Amino acid sequence: MPPSEMALDADYTSAGFARRLGWGARPAVLLIDAALAYTAPESPLHLTTGQAAADAMAQLSETARAANIPVIWTTVRFADESCSEAPLFAAKVPALKVFAAGNPLGGFAPPLHPAPGEPVVVKHYASAFAGTSLAAWLTSHSIDTLAIGGFSSSGCVRASALDALQHGFRPMVVPEACADRAPGPHESSLFDLNAKYADVVTLTETLQTLTRYA
């Protein structure tokens, strides 16, 4: 770690940031917008590290299933390319039209796919909690912790992790299972999440922890 980053870490720590929330009693895995739009080179939303993140998400889902831990998926879907369900969001990011119904880029990125019975939350905005029943579903299933991966780190992952905390759930963000358009936004978002709103937990640690809940 460069000296400047070490100094920044020390400054935040001395000010009381970056305390650990820790895992709760009943976790679930939350995979945010694991869509082909982020791994396909022809997509305007393509991320160069998207496939590596998708592979890490696959490890999370497989380990969770083996431990009988719920896996929850989100997907973005609009009725058509007007994206009229979220007009201001679409005006800000016109590339969201790839999530219009029928566009294959809106489907899940291989090797990712929900297993039978796993909930898929359809959303129109960045946060998985905005305008959805996710919080109610988690509460009704006594979930208190979310291991989070998805696309993108500075967008929907960040928004969902922040809202998870604000809804009373412990967000555990897995950096290897997230990706962004460039290293800067990815790393800055993870730093800020870890400082204020979530625990950033390595893939290895997360897989080991999920296995212990079996």
KOLMIMAR-372838 format. One record per residue: chain; residue in three letters; x, y, z of N, C-alpha, C in turn; residue number from 1. Coordinates in nm, 3 decimals. Each point is the difference from the previous one (the first is absolute). Last residue first. Layout:
BEGIN
(site "A", "ALA", (X, Y, Z), (X, Y, Z), (X, Y, Z), NUM),
...
% end
This chain:
BEGIN
(site "A", "ALA", (-2.321, -2.356, 0.762), (-0.073, -0.117, -0.051), (-0.063, -0.078, 0.115), 214),
(site "A", "TYR", (0.293, 0.402, 0.011), (-0.143, 0.010, 0.035), (-0.078, -0.125, -0.041), 213),
(site "A", "ARG", (0.469, 0.069, -0.101), (-0.017, -0.024, 0.144), (-0.147, 0.006, 0.043), 212),
(site "A", "THR", (0.133, 0.106, -0.446), (0.008, -0.144, 0.025), (-0.022, -0.032, 0.146), 211),
(site "A", "LEU", (0.030, 0.452, -0.136), (-0.127, -0.060, -0.043), (-0.001, -0.151, 0.030), 210),
(site "A", "THR", (0.403, 0.232, 0.079), (-0.105, 0.035, 0.097), (-0.133, -0.062, -0.036), 209),
(site "A", "GLN", (0.364, -0.050, -0.295), (0.025, -0.075, 0.122), (-0.110, 0.026, 0.103), 208),
(site "A", "LEU", (-0.010, 0.249, -0.397), (-0.030, -0.140, -0.028), (0.019, -0.086, 0.125), 207),
(site "A", "THR", (0.124, 0.453, 0.030), (-0.145, -0.014, -0.013), (-0.039, -0.145, -0.024), 206),
(site "A", "GLU", (0.458, 0.120, 0.010), (-0.059, 0.006, 0.134), (-0.151, -0.022, -0.006), 205),
(site "A", "THR", (0.226, 0.022, -0.412), (0.044, -0.118, 0.077), (-0.064, -0.002, 0.137), 204),
(site "A", "LEU", (-0.071, 0.379, -0.274), (-0.073, -0.117, -0.047), (0.036, -0.123, 0.082), 203),
(site "A", "THR", (0.054, 0.472, 0.243), (0.055, -0.070, -0.116), (-0.086, -0.121, -0.037), 202),
(site "A", "VAL", (-0.186, 0.454, 0.227), (0.051, -0.130, 0.044), (0.046, -0.078, -0.122), 201),
(site "A", "VAL", (-0.184, 0.502, 0.213), (0.053, -0.055, -0.125), (0.079, -0.125, 0.038), 200),
(site "A", "ASP", (-0.419, 0.262, 0.258), (0.129, -0.066, 0.013), (0.040, -0.049, -0.139), 199),
(site "A", "ALA", (-0.317, 0.446, 0.099), (0.004, -0.144, -0.022), (0.134, -0.055, 0.045), 198),
(site "A", "TYR", (-0.125, 0.478, 0.016), (-0.130, -0.065, -0.017), (0.002, -0.152, -0.004), 197),
(site "A", "LYS", (0.384, 0.345, 0.053), (-0.123, 0.056, 0.057), (-0.121, -0.091, 0.004), 196),
(site "A", "ALA", (0.469, -0.095, -0.165), (0.018, 0.102, 0.103), (-0.129, 0.031, 0.074), 195),
(site "A", "ASN", (0.011, -0.297, -0.373), (0.063, -0.063, 0.115), (0.017, 0.100, 0.115), 194),
(site "A", "LEU", (-0.170, 0.158, -0.412), (-0.094, -0.094, 0.061), (0.059, -0.059, 0.127), 193),
(site "A", "ASP", (0.281, 0.272, -0.254), (-0.102, 0.079, 0.069), (-0.104, -0.090, 0.065), 192),
(site "A", "PHE", (0.339, -0.203, -0.261), (0.060, 0.068, 0.115), (-0.107, 0.072, 0.081), 191),
(site "A", "LEU", (-0.128, -0.198, -0.405), (0.024, -0.100, 0.102), (0.060, 0.063, 0.126), 190),
(site "A", "SER", (-0.060, 0.277, -0.372), (-0.129, -0.040, 0.055), (0.017, -0.104, 0.110), 189),
(site "A", "SER", (0.381, 0.142, -0.238), (-0.051, 0.108, 0.084), (-0.132, -0.039, 0.066), 188),
(site "A", "GLU", (0.196, -0.298, -0.314), (0.075, 0.004, 0.125), (-0.053, 0.108, 0.094), 187),
(site "A", "HIS", (-0.200, -0.038, -0.431), (-0.012, -0.126, 0.073), (0.065, 0.011, 0.137), 186),
(site "A", "PRO", (0.048, 0.361, -0.308), (-0.132, -0.007, 0.062), (-0.022, -0.126, 0.083), 185),
(site "A", "GLY", (0.422, 0.025, -0.225), (-0.022, 0.109, 0.093), (-0.136, -0.003, 0.066), 184),
(site "A", "PRO", (0.138, -0.312, -0.354), (0.044, -0.031, 0.137), (-0.033, 0.110, 0.100), 183),
(site "A", "ALA", (-0.322, -0.062, -0.424), (0.142, 0.034, 0.017), (0.039, -0.030, 0.144), 182),
(site "A", "ARG", (-0.436, -0.106, -0.157), (0.058, 0.035, -0.130), (0.149, 0.030, 0.009), 181),
(site "A", "ASP", (-0.214, -0.346, 0.351), (-0.038, 0.134, -0.043), (0.073, 0.031, -0.130), 180),
(site "A", "ALA", (-0.150, -0.441, 0.378), (0.082, 0.059, -0.107), (-0.055, 0.136, -0.036), 179),
(site "A", "CYS", (-0.014, -0.461, 0.386), (-0.052, 0.127, -0.049), (0.092, 0.053, -0.109), 178),
(site "A", "ALA", (0.085, -0.388, 0.277), (-0.128, -0.029, -0.065), (-0.069, 0.126, -0.049), 177),
(site "A", "GLU", (0.411, 0.004, 0.247), (0.027, -0.080, -0.120), (-0.126, -0.030, -0.079), 176),
(site "A", "PRO", (-0.028, 0.235, 0.422), (0.059, 0.080, -0.108), (0.026, -0.079, -0.128), 175),
(site "A", "VAL", (-0.384, -0.034, 0.386), (0.110, -0.087, -0.043), (0.068, 0.065, -0.121), 174),
(site "A", "VAL", (-0.318, 0.162, 0.448), (0.025, 0.019, -0.143), (0.127, -0.076, -0.038), 173),
(site "A", "MET", (-0.396, 0.011, 0.393), (0.135, -0.053, -0.017), (0.031, 0.003, -0.150), 172),
(site "A", "PRO", (-0.392, 0.228, 0.363), (0.053, -0.021, -0.136), (0.146, -0.046, 0.004), 171),
(site "A", "ARG", (-0.453, -0.024, 0.339), (0.146, 0.014, 0.002), (0.055, -0.025, -0.141), 170),
(site "A", "PHE", (-0.503, 0.206, 0.149), (0.072, -0.122, -0.035), (0.150, 0.027, -0.005), 169),
(site "A", "GLY", (-0.379, 0.325, 0.073), (0.031, -0.083, 0.116), (0.067, -0.132, -0.029), 168),
(site "A", "HIS", (-0.129, 0.389, -0.290), (-0.116, -0.085, 0.030), (0.030, -0.098, 0.114), 167),
(site "A", "GLN", (0.333, 0.294, -0.165), (-0.109, 0.088, 0.044), (-0.129, -0.076, 0.029), 166),
(site "A", "LEU", (0.381, -0.231, -0.175), (0.030, 0.052, 0.134), (-0.117, 0.082, 0.054), 165),
(site "A", "ALA", (-0.035, -0.141, -0.441), (-0.006, -0.116, 0.090), (0.025, 0.044, 0.143), 164),
(site "A", "ASP", (0.052, 0.315, -0.343), (-0.139, -0.020, 0.040), (-0.016, -0.122, 0.089), 163),
(site "A", "LEU", (0.429, 0.087, -0.173), (-0.041, 0.112, 0.086), (-0.143, -0.020, 0.048), 162),
(site "A", "ALA", (0.161, -0.305, -0.314), (0.066, -0.020, 0.129), (-0.039, 0.110, 0.098), 161),
(site "A", "SER", (-0.155, 0.038, -0.443), (-0.067, -0.111, 0.069), (0.062, -0.026, 0.137), 160),
(site "A", "ALA", (0.193, 0.328, -0.287), (-0.134, 0.042, 0.042), (-0.070, -0.109, 0.081), 159),
(site "A", "ARG", (0.424, -0.102, -0.189), (0.010, 0.100, 0.106), (-0.137, 0.040, 0.051), 158),
(site "A", "VAL", (0.010, -0.288, -0.367), (0.053, -0.068, 0.119), (0.007, 0.098, 0.116), 157),
(site "A", "CYS", (-0.131, 0.168, -0.423), (-0.105, -0.079, 0.064), (0.049, -0.076, 0.123), 156),
(site "A", "GLY", (0.339, 0.321, -0.180), (-0.140, 0.026, -0.031), (-0.094, -0.084, 0.084), 155),
(site "A", "SER", (0.488, -0.023, -0.005), (-0.033, 0.138, 0.036), (-0.147, 0.035, -0.021), 154),
(site "A", "SER", (0.167, -0.441, -0.108), (0.043, 0.032, 0.136), (-0.046, 0.137, 0.044), 153),
(site "A", "SER", (-0.302, -0.240, -0.361), (0.143, 0.025, 0.008), (0.033, 0.049, 0.140), 152),
(site "A", "PHE", (-0.183, -0.425, -0.085), (0.040, 0.109, -0.090), (-0.088, 0.122, 0.026), 151),
(site "A", "GLY", (0.149, -0.451, 0.336), (-0.079, 0.045, -0.113), (0.060, 0.114, -0.077), 150),
(site "A", "GLY", (-0.041, -0.277, 0.527), (0.083, 0.015, -0.118), (-0.086, 0.054, -0.112), 149),
(site "A", "ILE", (-0.023, -0.102, 0.579), (-0.042, 0.070, -0.121), (0.108, -0.002, -0.106), 148),
(site "A", "ALA", (-0.223, -0.224, 0.482), (0.127, -0.004, -0.073), (-0.030, 0.047, -0.142), 147),
(site "A", "LEU", (-0.284, 0.087, 0.471), (0.003, -0.020, -0.144), (0.143, 0.000, -0.051), 146),
(site "A", "THR", (-0.331, -0.067, 0.487), (0.131, 0.029, -0.062), (-0.008, -0.029, -0.149), 145),
(site "A", "ASP", (-0.364, -0.085, 0.307), (0.057, 0.120, 0.061), (0.131, 0.045, -0.063), 144),
(site "A", "ILE", (-0.498, -0.317, -0.068), (0.136, 0.030, -0.048), (0.050, 0.126, 0.068), 143),
(site "A", "SER", (-0.444, -0.250, 0.029), (0.093, 0.019, 0.113), (0.144, 0.020, -0.043), 142),
(site "A", "HIS", (-0.419, -0.029, -0.268), (0.084, -0.120, 0.005), (0.109, 0.011, 0.105), 141),
(site "A", "SER", (-0.304, 0.355, -0.081), (-0.088, -0.115, 0.018), (0.077, -0.132, 0.006), 140),
(site "A", "THR", (0.232, 0.406, -0.091), (-0.051, -0.001, 0.137), (-0.086, -0.122, 0.025), 139),
(site "A", "LEU", (0.157, 0.070, -0.438), (0.110, -0.032, 0.091), (-0.048, -0.010, 0.144), 138),
(site "A", "TRP", (-0.310, 0.141, -0.326), (0.036, -0.142, -0.018), (0.110, -0.040, 0.098), 137),
(site "A", "ALA", (-0.127, 0.453, -0.013), (-0.105, -0.082, 0.062), (0.034, -0.148, -0.012), 136),
(site "A", "ALA", (0.285, 0.306, -0.216), (0.012, 0.012, 0.145), (-0.102, -0.087, 0.072), 135),
(site "A", "LEU", (-0.022, 0.024, -0.479), (0.117, -0.073, 0.051), (0.008, 0.006, 0.153), 134),
(site "A", "SER", (-0.325, 0.170, -0.358), (-0.040, -0.065, 0.125), (0.118, -0.072, 0.067), 133),
(site "A", "THR", (0.007, 0.466, -0.325), (-0.014, -0.146, -0.006), (-0.044, -0.054, 0.136), 132),
(site "A", "GLY", (0.131, 0.469, -0.133), (-0.123, -0.040, -0.067), (-0.020, -0.150, -0.012), 131),
(site "A", "ALA", (0.466, 0.114, 0.143), (-0.084, 0.111, -0.046), (-0.122, -0.051, -0.076), 130),
(site "A", "PHE", (0.377, -0.265, 0.182), (-0.110, 0.024, 0.094), (-0.099, 0.104, -0.051), 129),
(site "A", "ALA", (0.414, -0.131, -0.218), (-0.087, -0.117, -0.001), (-0.122, 0.019, 0.090), 128),
(site "A", "SER", (0.271, 0.413, -0.244), (-0.008, -0.083, 0.120), (-0.095, -0.117, -0.018), 127),
(site "A", "ALA", (0.057, 0.312, -0.364), (0.128, -0.055, 0.041), (-0.013, -0.097, 0.117), 126),
(site "A", "TYR", (-0.432, 0.043, -0.306), (0.097, 0.100, 0.045), (0.125, -0.069, 0.053), 125),
(site "A", "HIS", (-0.384, -0.237, -0.150), (0.010, 0.103, -0.104), (0.104, 0.106, 0.034), 124),
(site "A", "LYS", (-0.122, -0.571, 0.113), (0.013, 0.138, 0.046), (0.017, 0.095, -0.117), 123),
(site "A", "VAL", (-0.132, -0.543, 0.185), (0.003, 0.088, -0.117), (0.002, 0.144, 0.049), 122),
(site "A", "VAL", (0.154, -0.489, 0.225), (-0.061, 0.130, 0.025), (0.014, 0.086, -0.125), 121),
(site "A", "VAL", (-0.003, -0.546, 0.128), (0.060, 0.097, -0.093), (-0.078, 0.131, 0.017), 120),
(site "A", "PRO", (0.079, -0.496, 0.304), (-0.071, 0.122, -0.036), (0.080, 0.089, -0.095), 119),
(site "A", "GLU", (0.006, -0.550, 0.034), (0.075, 0.116, 0.050), (-0.068, 0.130, -0.044), 118),
(site "A", "GLY", (-0.154, -0.446, -0.133), (-0.042, 0.044, 0.132), (0.076, 0.118, 0.056), 117),
(site "A", "PRO", (0.239, -0.290, -0.370), (-0.146, -0.002, 0.024), (-0.031, 0.040, 0.144), 116),
(site "A", "ALA", (0.449, 0.201, -0.176), (-0.051, -0.136, 0.012), (-0.151, 0.005, 0.024), 115),
(site "A", "PRO", (0.306, 0.378, -0.267), (-0.072, -0.036, 0.122), (-0.043, -0.146, -0.004), 114),
(site "A", "HIS", (0.440, 0.183, -0.252), (-0.142, -0.022, -0.025), (-0.067, -0.034, 0.132), 113),
(site "A", "LEU", (0.526, 0.110, -0.259), (-0.097, 0.033, 0.105), (-0.143, -0.029, -0.044), 112),
(site "A", "PRO", (0.474, -0.027, -0.211), (-0.075, -0.121, 0.035), (-0.111, 0.022, 0.102), 111),
(site "A", "PRO", (-0.026, 0.298, -0.347), (0.058, -0.130, 0.032), (0.130, 0.018, 0.079), 110),
(site "A", "ALA", (-0.393, 0.363, 0.015), (0.129, -0.026, -0.064), (0.048, -0.139, 0.036), 109),
(site "A", "PHE", (-0.527, 0.188, -0.037), (0.111, -0.025, 0.091), (0.125, -0.041, -0.077), 108),
(site "A", "GLY", (-0.363, 0.326, -0.239), (0.000, -0.131, 0.065), (0.123, -0.019, 0.088), 107),
(site "A", "GLY", (-0.094, 0.383, -0.290), (-0.058, 0.009, 0.132), (-0.004, -0.131, 0.075), 106),
(site "A", "LEU", (0.145, 0.052, -0.455), (0.101, 0.054, 0.091), (-0.053, 0.014, 0.142), 105),
(site "A", "PRO", (-0.275, -0.137, -0.379), (0.076, -0.107, 0.066), (0.106, 0.051, 0.097), 104),
(site "A", "ASN", (-0.478, 0.228, -0.124), (0.140, 0.018, -0.037), (0.083, -0.106, 0.073), 103),
(site "A", "GLY", (-0.474, 0.043, 0.075), (0.034, -0.066, -0.125), (0.143, 0.017, -0.044), 102),
(site "A", "ALA", (-0.217, 0.363, 0.322), (-0.046, -0.137, -0.012), (0.032, -0.056, -0.139), 101),
(site "A", "ALA", (0.313, 0.382, 0.193), (-0.137, -0.010, -0.049), (-0.037, -0.147, -0.019), 100),
(site "A", "PHE", (0.434, 0.192, 0.134), (-0.080, -0.082, 0.091), (-0.148, 0.000, -0.038), 99),
(site "A", "VAL", (0.339, 0.258, -0.222), (0.035, -0.141, -0.023), (-0.081, -0.092, 0.089), 98),
(site "A", "LYS", (-0.019, 0.481, 0.027), (-0.095, -0.062, -0.092), (0.036, -0.145, -0.033), 97),
(site "A", "LEU", (0.264, 0.313, 0.267), (-0.091, -0.088, 0.073), (-0.101, -0.067, -0.093), 96),
(site "A", "ALA", (0.325, 0.344, -0.122), (0.035, -0.140, -0.026), (-0.087, -0.097, 0.075), 95),
(site "A", "PRO", (-0.019, 0.486, 0.052), (-0.078, -0.056, -0.111), (0.031, -0.147, -0.029), 94),
(site "A", "VAL", (0.040, 0.329, 0.429), (0.080, -0.112, -0.053), (-0.079, -0.066, -0.113), 93),
(site "A", "LYS", (-0.177, 0.392, 0.202), (0.139, 0.014, 0.045), (0.089, -0.106, -0.064), 92),
(site "A", "ALA", (-0.461, -0.015, -0.077), (0.051, 0.123, -0.061), (0.146, 0.023, 0.037), 91),
(site "A", "ALA", (-0.227, -0.360, 0.197), (0.027, -0.027, -0.141), (0.051, 0.123, -0.072), 90),
(site "A", "PHE", (-0.138, 0.049, 0.446), (0.116, -0.089, -0.002), (0.041, -0.028, -0.145), 89),
(site "A", "LEU", (-0.395, 0.236, 0.067), (0.117, 0.084, 0.029), (0.128, -0.082, -0.001), 88),
(site "A", "PRO", (-0.420, -0.229, -0.072), (0.034, 0.096, -0.107), (0.123, 0.085, 0.028), 87),
(site "A", "ALA", (-0.227, -0.464, 0.138), (0.103, 0.079, 0.070), (0.051, 0.109, -0.095), 86),
(site "A", "GLU", (-0.349, -0.289, -0.137), (-0.012, -0.028, 0.143), (0.099, 0.081, 0.082), 85),
(site "A", "SER", (-0.010, -0.005, -0.484), (-0.093, 0.095, 0.061), (-0.021, -0.026, 0.149), 84),
(site "A", "CYS", (0.299, -0.151, -0.402), (0.032, -0.012, 0.144), (-0.090, 0.092, 0.082), 83),
(site "A", "SER", (0.040, -0.096, -0.494), (-0.025, 0.132, 0.060), (0.037, 0.002, 0.148), 82),
(site "A", "GLU", (0.013, -0.396, -0.282), (0.121, 0.082, 0.001), (-0.022, 0.142, 0.052), 81),
(site "A", "ASP", (-0.323, -0.392, 0.182), (0.052, 0.028, -0.134), (0.117, 0.097, 0.013), 80),
(site "A", "ALA", (-0.188, -0.206, 0.386), (-0.097, -0.050, -0.097), (0.048, 0.020, -0.143), 79),
(site "A", "PHE", (0.356, -0.074, 0.397), (-0.095, 0.104, -0.039), (-0.092, -0.055, -0.108), 78),
(site "A", "ARG", (0.372, -0.181, 0.408), (-0.084, -0.031, -0.116), (-0.099, 0.115, -0.021), 77),
(site "A", "VAL", (0.455, -0.217, 0.309), (-0.063, 0.123, -0.047), (-0.083, -0.036, -0.123), 76),
(site "A", "THR", (0.155, -0.313, 0.442), (0.011, 0.024, -0.143), (-0.070, 0.131, -0.032), 75),
(site "A", "THR", (0.211, -0.332, 0.446), (-0.076, 0.113, -0.052), (0.023, 0.009, -0.151), 74),
(site "A", "TRP", (0.017, -0.413, 0.410), (0.049, 0.065, -0.121), (-0.079, 0.127, -0.025), 73),
(site "A", "ILE", (0.139, -0.374, 0.424), (-0.099, 0.093, -0.055), (0.064, 0.075, -0.115), 72),
(site "A", "VAL", (0.061, -0.466, 0.337), (0.063, 0.083, -0.103), (-0.109, 0.085, -0.065), 71),
(site "A", "PRO", (0.061, -0.298, 0.503), (-0.075, 0.058, -0.113), (0.089, 0.082, -0.094), 70),
(site "A", "ILE", (0.171, -0.431, 0.278), (-0.014, 0.143, 0.025), (-0.073, 0.061, -0.119), 69),
(site "A", "ASN", (0.180, -0.467, 0.090), (-0.143, 0.026, 0.020), (-0.027, 0.145, 0.043), 68),
(site "A", "ALA", (0.425, -0.209, -0.144), (-0.020, 0.023, 0.144), (-0.145, 0.029, 0.035), 67),
(site "A", "ALA", (0.136, -0.068, -0.450), (0.050, -0.119, 0.070), (-0.020, 0.012, 0.151), 66),
(site "A", "ARG", (-0.107, 0.370, -0.273), (-0.095, -0.110, -0.021), (0.043, -0.125, 0.076), 65),
(site "A", "ALA", (0.293, 0.369, 0.004), (-0.121, 0.026, 0.078), (-0.100, -0.114, -0.015), 64),
(site "A", "THR", (0.388, -0.011, -0.263), (0.032, -0.026, 0.141), (-0.122, 0.021, 0.087), 63),
(site "A", "GLU", (-0.040, 0.105, -0.457), (0.018, -0.144, 0.018), (0.028, -0.036, 0.145), 62),
(site "A", "SER", (-0.032, 0.459, -0.123), (-0.130, -0.068, -0.009), (0.013, -0.149, 0.025), 61),
(site "A", "LEU", (0.397, 0.261, -0.010), (-0.085, 0.036, 0.114), (-0.132, -0.077, -0.003), 60),
(site "A", "GLN", (0.291, -0.047, -0.365), (0.052, -0.068, 0.119), (-0.085, 0.031, 0.123), 59),
(site "A", "ALA", (-0.100, 0.228, -0.394), (-0.038, -0.140, -0.013), (0.050, -0.081, 0.120), 58),
(site "A", "MET", (0.131, 0.447, -0.038), (-0.140, -0.011, 0.042), (-0.049, -0.143, -0.009), 57),
(site "A", "ALA", (0.424, 0.093, -0.168), (0.002, 0.005, 0.146), (-0.142, -0.009, 0.056), 56),
(site "A", "ASP", (0.046, 0.026, -0.464), (0.052, -0.129, 0.046), (0.006, -0.006, 0.153), 55),
(site "A", "ALA", (-0.118, 0.407, -0.201), (-0.107, -0.099, -0.018), (0.044, -0.138, 0.048), 54),
(site "A", "ALA", (0.318, 0.346, -0.008), (-0.096, 0.019, 0.109), (-0.114, -0.100, -0.009), 53),
(site "A", "ALA", (0.310, 0.003, -0.347), (0.065, -0.049, 0.122), (-0.093, 0.015, 0.120), 52),
(site "A", "GLN", (-0.142, 0.180, -0.408), (-0.007, -0.146, 0.000), (0.066, -0.059, 0.123), 51),
(site "A", "GLY", (0.009, 0.478, -0.065), (-0.133, -0.054, 0.028), (-0.005, -0.151, 0.006), 50),
(site "A", "THR", (0.355, 0.353, -0.087), (0.014, -0.101, 0.106), (-0.133, -0.067, 0.033), 49),
(site "A", "THR", (0.021, 0.336, -0.335), (0.113, -0.087, -0.033), (0.023, -0.108, 0.106), 48),
(site "A", "LEU", (-0.477, 0.217, -0.140), (0.106, 0.026, 0.098), (0.114, -0.097, -0.026), 47),
(site "A", "HIS", (-0.467, 0.215, -0.284), (0.103, -0.102, 0.022), (0.107, 0.047, 0.098), 46),
(site "A", "LEU", (-0.417, 0.213, -0.195), (0.029, -0.007, 0.144), (0.110, -0.099, 0.033), 45),
(site "A", "PRO", (-0.176, 0.072, -0.443), (0.052, 0.130, 0.043), (0.035, 0.002, 0.149), 44),
(site "A", "SER", (0.025, -0.457, -0.308), (-0.092, 0.080, 0.078), (0.060, 0.136, 0.037), 43),
(site "A", "GLU", (0.216, -0.378, -0.233), (-0.079, 0.087, -0.089), (-0.094, 0.092, 0.076), 42),
(site "A", "PRO", (0.281, -0.338, 0.219), (0.080, 0.110, -0.057), (-0.081, 0.095, -0.087), 41),
(site "A", "ALA", (-0.185, -0.286, 0.429), (0.006, -0.013, -0.147), (0.076, 0.118, -0.060), 40),
(site "A", "THR", (-0.106, -0.038, 0.473), (0.110, -0.090, -0.038), (0.017, -0.013, -0.151), 39),
(site "A", "TYR", (-0.345, 0.260, 0.233), (0.126, 0.043, 0.061), (0.119, -0.089, -0.038), 38),
(site "A", "ALA", (-0.459, -0.076, -0.145), (0.033, 0.137, -0.042), (0.136, 0.045, 0.052), 37),
(site "A", "LEU", (-0.220, -0.410, 0.129), (0.087, -0.011, -0.116), (0.044, 0.138, -0.049), 36),
(site "A", "ALA", (-0.147, -0.049, 0.519), (-0.054, -0.006, -0.136), (0.109, -0.013, -0.105), 35),
(site "A", "ALA", (-0.127, 0.025, 0.527), (0.105, -0.083, -0.060), (-0.033, -0.028, -0.146), 34),
(site "A", "ASP", (-0.190, 0.291, 0.400), (0.001, 0.026, -0.145), (0.111, -0.077, -0.073), 33),
(site "A", "ILE", (0.037, -0.065, 0.503), (-0.062, 0.118, -0.057), (0.021, 0.004, -0.152), 32),
(site "A", "LEU", (-0.028, -0.364, 0.435), (0.075, 0.024, -0.123), (-0.073, 0.105, -0.083), 31),
(site "A", "LEU", (0.028, -0.214, 0.532), (-0.075, 0.091, -0.088), (0.088, 0.034, -0.119), 30),
(site "A", "VAL", (-0.047, -0.389, 0.428), (0.083, 0.058, -0.105), (-0.090, 0.083, -0.090), 29),
(site "A", "ALA", (-0.055, -0.117, 0.548), (-0.042, -0.035, -0.135), (0.100, 0.062, -0.096), 28),
(site "A", "PRO", (-0.025, -0.138, 0.577), (0.038, 0.074, -0.121), (-0.075, -0.047, -0.124), 27),
(site "A", "ARG", (-0.034, 0.001, 0.567), (-0.058, -0.067, -0.118), (0.031, 0.082, -0.124), 26),
(site "A", "ALA", (0.169, 0.121, 0.438), (-0.039, -0.139, 0.025), (-0.047, -0.073, -0.125), 25),
(site "A", "GLY", (0.350, 0.416, -0.041), (-0.110, -0.026, 0.092), (-0.030, -0.148, 0.011), 24),
(site "A", "TRP", (0.478, 0.286, -0.114), (-0.109, -0.081, -0.053), (-0.105, -0.022, 0.107), 23),
(site "A", "GLY", (0.330, 0.446, -0.014), (-0.001, -0.144, 0.025), (-0.123, -0.068, -0.056), 22),
(site "A", "LEU", (0.189, 0.480, 0.026), (-0.134, -0.039, 0.040), (-0.005, -0.147, 0.040), 21),
(site "A", "ARG", (0.431, 0.355, 0.018), (-0.058, -0.118, -0.061), (-0.140, -0.025, 0.054), 20),
(site "A", "ARG", (0.277, 0.484, -0.081), (-0.025, -0.104, 0.100), (-0.068, -0.119, -0.069), 19),
(site "A", "ALA", (0.146, 0.437, -0.201), (0.044, -0.135, -0.039), (-0.007, -0.101, 0.113), 18),
(site "A", "PHE", (0.040, 0.520, 0.142), (-0.064, -0.066, -0.112), (0.050, -0.144, -0.012), 17),
(site "A", "GLY", (0.147, 0.355, 0.318), (-0.109, -0.088, 0.041), (-0.076, -0.065, -0.113), 16),
(site "A", "ALA", (0.407, 0.291, 0.013), (-0.121, 0.078, 0.015), (-0.122, -0.085, 0.035), 15),
(site "A", "SER", (0.428, -0.190, -0.092), (0.015, 0.083, 0.120), (-0.123, 0.084, 0.027), 14),
(site "A", "THR", (0.018, -0.262, -0.395), (-0.008, -0.085, 0.118), (0.008, 0.082, 0.128), 13),
(site "A", "TYR", (0.058, 0.218, -0.416), (-0.139, -0.043, 0.018), (-0.014, -0.083, 0.128), 12),
(site "A", "ASP", (0.436, 0.133, -0.118), (-0.082, 0.117, 0.032), (-0.145, -0.040, 0.026), 11),
(site "A", "ALA", (0.302, -0.329, -0.151), (0.028, 0.037, 0.139), (-0.086, 0.118, 0.044), 10),
(site "A", "ASP", (-0.020, -0.134, -0.451), (-0.058, -0.103, 0.087), (0.016, 0.038, 0.146), 9),
(site "A", "LEU", (0.214, 0.272, -0.309), (-0.145, 0.019, -0.007), (-0.070, -0.101, 0.089), 8),
(site "A", "ALA", (0.463, -0.039, -0.051), (-0.032, 0.118, 0.080), (-0.150, 0.025, 0.003), 7),
(site "A", "MET", (0.160, -0.342, -0.275), (0.017, -0.038, 0.140), (-0.036, 0.116, 0.092), 6),
(site "A", "GLU", (0.008, 0.079, -0.459), (-0.117, -0.079, 0.036), (0.008, -0.045, 0.145), 5),
(site "A", "SER", (0.366, 0.233, -0.178), (-0.115, 0.090, 0.005), (-0.126, -0.075, 0.041), 4),
(site "A", "PRO", (0.410, -0.243, -0.068), (-0.006, 0.078, 0.125), (-0.121, 0.090, 0.010), 3),
(site "A", "PRO", (-0.047, -0.447, -0.295), (0.080, 0.122, -0.004), (-0.012, 0.079, 0.129), 2),
(site "A", "MET", (-0.051, -0.538, -0.032), (-0.085, 0.119, 0.000), (0.088, 0.124, 0.000), 1),
% end
